[in-house]
Amino acid sequence: MTPIESIYEIKSAFLDLQRHLNKKKPVVYQRAHERYEKLVNRFFKENKDFVKPEQKLQCFDDPVSFMKLMDTALEYYYELGN
């Protein structure tokens, strides 16, 4: 799988999770947040040459920052390919 394909896969899974991250039920939120953290970890593991480790904590706390970082990574990989 290419980095671009992987990022799109992570992004898709994240978008599916978003509705659960906004639930008020603690059990639903907790499970969704665990899955979200796994997605963040996967993104950082697979893109370690692009991202800075200190960005990870911000992504754990702020899903909007995570989405922006994925978009920036996609732009980077598309530019590399051209």
Secondary structure, DSSP 8 states (H G I E B T S, - for coil): --HHHHHHHHHHHHHHHHHHHT-S-HHHHHHHHHHHHHHHHHHHHHTTTTS-TTHHHHHHH-HHHHHHHHHHHHHHHHHHH-
